[in-house]
Amino acid sequence: DMRFGSQVTRSERAVLENFERLTAFRRAHPALKYGSWRTLVRDDDCLAYVRAYLDDRVFIVLNRATTLRALAIDWPAELRGRQLMEIRSGAMIQEKDNELSITIPPRSAFIALAR
């Protein structure tokens, strides 16, 4: 049965709110709808890629492993001269020695907008 309003649990509400935020982010960024896709890392448990359309750039990492994943990759050409802003926390990531280094928690995603 479908539940609404006060029948929805706190964890269900959190999932719904996260889905709404991600949907709004996708609507606001044409790179996620129309952009090119360049894979940077692909293995059994990790996928990292850049979507680019005109001046809009989004960097995404999906970690489906049950452990932390540390990535150190060449700074993507699509992001050169830009900083990355993680969309949940607002944390900024800058290029350092032409390298992009991040750590992604288990079973999670990292989504950043290029500025």
Secondary structure, DSSP 8 states (H G I E B T S, - for coil): ----GGGS-HHHHHHHHHHHHHHHHHHH-THHHH-EEEEEEESSSEEEEEEEETTEEEEEEEE-SSS-EEEEEE--GGGTT--EEETTT--EE--BTTEEEEEE-TTEEEEEEE-
